[in-house]
Amino acid sequence: MAAKTYPLMSRREVEALIADGRSIFILDQHVVKADPWLQYHPGGDKAILHMVGRDATDEVTALHSADARQQMNRYRIGKIEGRWANFVPPIQGGKFRPLSELSDGSEEFYTNCTTSILSSTASSSHSSSRAPSPVFDDTTDPTLRKRHASSSENPPGPASVSSISSADADDGMSFLDTLTSEKMNLDLDKYPSLDFATQDTIVAKYRDLHQRIKDEGLYKCSYRAYAIEVCRYSMLAASALLFLHWGWYVPSAICLGAFWHQLVFTAHDAGHMGITHGFHTDTVIGIIIADFLGGLSLGWWKRNHNVHHIITNSPEHDPDIQHMPFMAVSHRLLTSLRSTFYERVMTYDALAKVTLRIQPYTYYLLLSFGRFNLYALSFEFLLRGQGPRKGPAWWHRWLELAGQLFFWTWFGYGVVYKSIPTNLDRFVFVLISHMVTMPVHAQICLSHFAMSTSEMGPHESFPQKMLRTTMDIDCPQWLDFFHGGLQFQAIHHLYPRIPRHNLRRTQRLVQDFCNDVGIPYALYGFVDGNKQVVGTLADVSRQAAVLAKCQQTIAGRDDSIHGHSH
């Protein structure tokens, strides 16, 4: 059978389709229209929306099986020639013009697109699909502060309270503008150039490494390793039940918490199809572990986690770093950003001004109660039906709801209510069992909180963004079971479908890749990594304090001016 031919589409035609509300992305030099399966996507619609207008080849390859990629070919509507220069997706603030707004020379502008992010920004005044700053230029929500970012060509000098006057500052926000510019400049100096030639070289070598990993069999799962995992899980579950039977509630709670702590790692593997590599098989394994045994929704996790994997460490878009008003890992969160995932403003309000001031000290305490927040998010996802209700994953929600009923029956009724005699013992049991899972939350935060949160523009390659925003933790091999593979987060973000028991073997290959392309590979010891995270939280606390002083100074000057005017 002859291969199907597709019409050649210009950049302008693709833009017009997106302006018309279509969800279009590029995959293997083909134009794909994702609208038909947007609401059926098991990983959620937000992950697709962040790829609109972009070449999504590397993201799709990283997160999907070969079968899923083959299915996507059904939605091809055209093909492109040459290199694709990414648009900023509409969900991130990108603006697109319909064909009726075609102006003279615009096609030539796209053809001769410049090869650096700075020149791309400088060209934004052209009638092209530019994105206003999602931090300062957003005008879609009346509760957001409306500002214009300072020119990147002339960044302001070091900011201080005394250097900011009411004439050049809006409630002290120019101080935050300065920090944004400084941090971006640091990243531009530290990481490879964003010009097309450099980024294309990185992508080509990243794809070569993917093929080498396949050739070395590192995508193949070690079921012997999982047999050992199952033995560990069984021992912890049996210990929890035995101690519960004996009335030793604290040891029982510790073992149950450790059971949940270890199970999370396998649920994570299943969510990435890293066990059998079969979508439904791994999903069922994940639901049994997450919902039936842990009380957490795998579907919620997928919707959240897929966005995290493609827009990592973006204060506006990555839900994994959006913890206002209790924590902030970027000064940009002090500007009341709007979360595109939660579709609400993360208000920097009076509560946040108090909690962020002490966040280096409350960090581990908050993580100790993280599981309770996951329960709430899981219930919201399932009860509101935020997952696909049709398509191949339509029945997953109902299996998850059954799993939730099962979990709260065995744990809430059978263990906590029926097996523990007093309310005090019940309270202590629940508290300890949930606090024991804290290292999982700390591990996830550890891999990202101290890394870059700068927005480097649409032309940064997928591998460079992942390595810029993610760190690995160095630990001895005998301790791998405790970290569950999450200590290799940078490697996992590059190749999320590699089974975790193969990540250590993959590490050497990734280090060689980083040395070859000149991308720093962030590797810290567990203690040093935690120091980096706490240091980042302390920096944001200090920045919040400086901002408050700026605002007080400006308010005082305004009062003085008004006083003199009277």
Secondary structure as UniProt FT lines:
FT   HELIX           11..19
FT   TURN            20..21
FT   STRAND          24..27
FT   TURN            28..29
FT   STRAND          30..33
FT   HELIX           35..40
FT   TURN            42..43
FT   HELIX           45..49
FT   TURN            50..53
FT   HELIX           57..63
FT   HELIX           66..72
FT   HELIX           73..75
FT   STRAND          76..79
FT   HELIX           90..92
FT   HELIX           99..101
FT   TURN            104..105
FT   HELIX           106..111
FT   HELIX           117..122
FT   HELIX           123..125
FT   TURN            134..137
FT   TURN            142..143
FT   TURN            161..163
FT   TURN            166..168
FT   TURN            171..172
FT   HELIX           173..190
FT   HELIX           196..215
FT   TURN            216..219
FT   HELIX           223..246
FT   HELIX           249..271
FT   TURN            272..273
FT   HELIX           279..287
FT   HELIX           288..293
FT   HELIX           298..310
FT   TURN            312..313
FT   TURN            315..317
FT   HELIX           319..321
FT   TURN            324..326
FT   HELIX           331..335
FT   STRAND          338..339
FT   TURN            340..343
FT   STRAND          344..345
FT   HELIX           350..355
FT   HELIX           356..358
FT   HELIX           359..368
FT   HELIX           370..383
FT   TURN            384..385
FT   TURN            392..395
FT   HELIX           396..407
FT   HELIX           408..417
FT   HELIX           423..435
FT   TURN            436..437
FT   HELIX           438..446
FT   TURN            447..450
FT   TURN            458..459
FT   HELIX           462..469
FT   STRAND          472..474
FT   HELIX           477..479
FT   HELIX           480..483
FT   TURN            484..485
FT   HELIX           486..488
FT   HELIX           489..494
FT   TURN            496..497
FT   HELIX           500..502
FT   HELIX           503..517
FT   STRAND          523..525
FT   HELIX           526..565
//
